[in-house]
Amino acid sequence: MGPGPSLAVFDNQKFFKESAARIAASHGQSTDIRGSTVLHEVYTLDLQRSEESVPRLAQEAQTLVGAGTETTGNTLSMITFHLLSDRRKELTLKKELQYFSEKTDGLINYQDLQMLPYLTAVISEGLRISSSVSGRLPRVNPSAAMEFNSCTIPAGAAVSMSIRDVHFDETIFPDASQFNPERWLGDEKRALEKYLIPFSKGPRSCVGMNLALAELYLVIGILFQRYEMKLVGTEEEDMTIAHDFFSPFGPADSKGLRVAVL
């Protein structure tokens, strides 16, 4: 992260603004031999003029990167770290993946991977312990008051919660700081599922949930089925949450997850 995660975030914001300005100046026409980007396509849609502004395009880019890559990438890193830190869990997953691979002649697809119980437990526990949206997610009903238990929440009041507070509630998830996929294999799995909310809940839940799950299943499934790996200079402190920039960031001096393929 260089000097620290805050500078990395500011560098990203600067890059988004500069990219948005170039796209607006070219009226959405790309001169890059690699083709156009999502922002080029957004600009060329039939939109109101205000929707083509540089600030709006920069915000769109920040949303795509923050919600579409940082979150899933963080969960993948956390799962990989915890599996490589516990040889028994790693071998349990590898055994399941190897058996599955032999049955399918080595062909792996998302639909079949979803049926593997231990891989699913690993994904669920990774989503819980990574809590890839570390900030609060406010919701506002602008037109009507809401009733909750014996309380009346007035119209226009922001209501928010922290996904991490739920995922690390010891009354729901005992030993919540421990990576324990086995908690999703027992009889209590169904009771726990209602408290697994990495994508939030309801009509405002994450629109990219299905894409994120497909990425998690495919990357973890293929990675641990095909490769032997080990951690290199990565300690648990490197994976702790020290900064909240919508997505969680580690300590300023952390180099993040580092792995060697054997």
C-alpha positions in Angstrom: 0.0 0.0 0.0 3.0 2.3 0.0 2.8 5.1 2.6 -0.6 3.8 3.8 -4.0 2.8 2.8 -5.4 6.3 2.9 -3.0 7.5 0.2 -3.9 4.5 -1.9 -7.6 5.5 -1.7 -6.8 9.1 -2.6 -4.7 8.0 -5.5 -7.6 5.9 -6.8 -10.0 8.8 -6.5 -7.5 11.0 -8.5 -7.2 8.3 -11.2 -11.0 8.0 -11.4 -11.4 11.8 -11.8 -8.7 12.0 -14.5 -10.2 9.1 -16.4 -13.7 10.5 -16.2 -12.4 13.9 -17.5 -10.7 12.3 -20.5 -13.9 10.3 -21.4 -16.1 13.4 -21.1 -13.6 15.5 -23.2 -13.7 12.8 -25.9 -17.5 12.5 -25.7 -17.3 8.9 -24.9 -15.0 7.9 -27.9 -12.2 5.6 -27.0 -8.8 5.8 -28.8 -7.4 2.9 -26.8 -6.5 -0.2 -28.9 -7.9 -2.3 -26.0 -11.4 -0.9 -26.7 -13.8 1.1 -24.6 -14.5 0.9 -20.8 -17.7 0.7 -18.8 -17.5 4.5 -18.4 -17.3 5.0 -22.2 -20.5 3.0 -22.5 -22.2 4.9 -19.7 -21.3 8.3 -21.4 -22.7 7.2 -24.7 -26.1 6.2 -23.2 -29.1 8.4 -23.8 -28.7 10.3 -20.5 -29.5 13.7 -19.1 -26.7 16.1 -19.4 -26.0 16.1 -15.7 -25.5 12.3 -15.9 -22.6 12.8 -18.3 -20.6 15.1 -15.9 -17.1 14.3 -14.7 -18.1 14.0 -11.0 -20.9 11.5 -11.9 -18.6 9.4 -14.1 -15.9 9.4 -11.4 -18.4 8.3 -8.8 -19.6 5.5 -11.1 -16.0 4.3 -11.4 -15.4 4.5 -7.7 -18.6 2.4 -7.1 -17.6 -0.2 -9.7 -14.1 -0.6 -8.2 -15.0 -0.3 -4.6 -18.1 -2.6 -4.7 -17.0 -4.8 -7.5 -13.3 -5.6 -6.9 -12.2 -4.5 -3.4 -14.9 -6.5 -1.7 -14.5 -9.8 -3.5 -10.7 -9.5 -3.6 -10.7 -9.0 0.2 -12.8 -12.1 0.8 -10.6 -14.2 -1.5 -7.5 -13.0 0.4 -9.1 -13.8 3.7 -10.2 -17.3 2.7 -6.8 -18.1 1.2 -4.9 -16.9 4.2 -7.0 -18.9 6.7 -6.9 -22.1 4.6 -3.1 -21.9 4.2 -2.8 -21.2 7.9 -4.6 -24.4 8.8 -3.3 -27.5 7.0 -6.2 -29.7 8.1 -8.8 -27.3 6.7 -6.8 -26.9 3.5 -6.5 -30.7 3.0 -10.2 -31.2 3.7 -11.1 -28.8 0.9 -8.5 -30.3 -1.4 -9.9 -33.8 -0.8 -13.4 -32.7 -1.7 -12.2 -30.9 -4.8 -10.1 -33.8 -5.9 -13.0 -36.3 -5.6 -15.3 -33.9 -7.5 -12.6 -33.3 -10.2 -12.2 -37.1 -10.8 -16.0 -37.5 -11.2 -16.2 -34.7 -13.8 -13.0 -35.4 -15.7 -11.4 -32.3 -14.4 -14.1 -30.0 -15.7 -15.2 -27.4 -13.1 -18.3 -25.2 -13.4 -20.0 -22.9 -10.9 -23.3 -24.8 -10.7 -21.5 -28.0 -9.7 -19.2 -26.3 -7.2 -22.2 -24.9 -5.4 -23.2 -28.5 -4.5 -19.9 -29.2 -2.6 -20.6 -28.9 1.2 -17.2 -28.1 2.5 -16.4 -25.6 -0.3 -19.7 -23.9 0.4 -18.9 -23.8 4.2 -15.5 -22.2 3.4 -17.2 -19.6 1.2 -19.8 -18.8 3.8 -17.2 -18.5 6.6 -15.0 -16.4 4.4 -17.9 -14.0 3.7 -18.7 -13.8 7.4 -15.2 -13.2 8.7 -14.0 -10.8 5.9 -17.1 -8.5 6.2 -16.0 -6.8 3.0 -18.2 -3.8 3.6 -16.9 -2.5 6.9 -18.8 0.8 7.0 -22.5 1.3 7.8 -25.2 1.2 5.1 -27.7 3.9 5.8 -31.3 3.6 4.6 -33.9 6.5 4.6 -37.6 6.4 4.2 -38.2 10.0 3.0 -42.0 9.9 3.0 -43.4 7.9 5.9 -42.6 7.0 9.5 -41.7 3.4 10.3 -42.5 1.2 13.3 -39.9 -1.0 14.8 -41.0 -2.9 17.9 -42.3 -0.2 20.2 -40.3 2.6 18.5 -41.4 5.0 15.8 -38.7 6.1 13.3 -39.7 9.4 11.8 -39.7 10.0 8.0 -36.3 11.2 6.8 -34.3 9.6 9.6 -31.3 7.6 8.6 -31.2 4.0 9.9 -28.1 2.0 9.5 -26.3 -1.1 10.7 -22.8 -2.6 10.5 -22.5 -6.0 8.8 -19.4 -6.6 10.9 -21.3 -6.1 14.1 -23.7 -8.9 13.2 -21.0 -11.3 11.8 -18.9 -10.9 15.0 -21.7 -11.2 17.5 -20.6 -13.9 19.9 -24.2 -14.7 20.8 -24.8 -15.8 17.2 -21.4 -17.0 16.1 -19.4 -18.4 19.1 -15.6 -17.8 18.7 -16.5 -15.3 16.0 -12.9 -14.3 15.4 -12.0 -17.8 14.4 -12.2 -19.1 10.9 -14.4 -22.1 11.3 -16.1 -23.5 8.2 -17.4 -26.4 10.3 -20.0 -24.1 11.9 -21.8 -24.2 8.5 -22.0 -28.0 8.3 -24.0 -28.8 11.4 -27.7 -28.7 12.3 -27.4 -25.1 13.2 -26.6 -24.0 9.6 -30.1 -23.1 8.7 -30.4 -20.9 11.9 -27.1 -19.2 11.1 -27.9 -18.4 7.5 -30.4 -15.6 8.3 -27.5 -13.8 10.1 -25.1 -14.1 7.1 -25.5 -10.7 5.5 -22.3 -9.9 3.5 -24.5 -8.5 0.7 -26.9 -6.7 3.0 -30.6 -7.7 2.8 -33.8 -6.7 1.1 -34.5 -4.8 -2.1 -31.4 -2.7 -1.6 -29.0 -5.6 -1.3 -25.9 -5.9 -3.5 -26.8 -6.1 -7.2 -23.5 -7.9 -7.8 -24.2 -10.7 -5.3 -24.5 -13.5 -7.9 -21.4 -12.4 -9.8 -19.4 -12.2 -6.5 -20.5 -15.7 -5.5 -19.5 -17.1 -8.9 -16.1 -15.5 -8.6 -15.6 -16.9 -5.1 -16.6 -20.4 -5.9 -14.6 -20.6 -9.2 -11.4 -18.9 -7.9 -11.2 -20.8 -4.6 -12.3 -24.1 -6.2 -9.8 -23.9 -9.1 -7.0 -22.4 -7.0 -7.0 -25.1 -4.3 -7.8 -27.9 -6.7 -4.8 -27.2 -9.0 -2.1 -25.6 -6.9 0.0 -26.2 -3.8 0.7 -22.9 -2.0 2.3 -21.5 1.1 2.2 -18.2 2.9 5.2 -16.0 2.5 5.9 -13.4 5.2 2.1 -13.0 6.0 1.0 -12.9 9.6 -2.5 -12.6 11.0 -1.8 -9.0 11.9 -1.5 -8.3 8.2 -5.0 -9.4 7.6 -6.7 -7.5 10.4 -8.9 -4.5 9.7 -7.2 -1.3 10.7 -8.9 1.3 8.4 -12.5 1.7 7.0 -12.8 3.1 3.6 -16.1 1.5 2.8 -14.0 -1.7 2.2 -11.7 -2.7 5.1 -8.0 -2.0 4.8 -5.2 -3.5 6.8 -2.5 -1.8 8.8 -0.4 0.9 7.0 2.7 -1.2 7.1 1.1 -4.4 5.9 2.0 -5.8 2.5 -1.2 -7.8 2.5 -1.5 -11.4 1.5 1.7 -12.9 0.0 1.7 -16.5 -1.3 4.2 -18.7 -3.1 3.1 -21.4 -5.6 5.1 -24.5 -5.0 
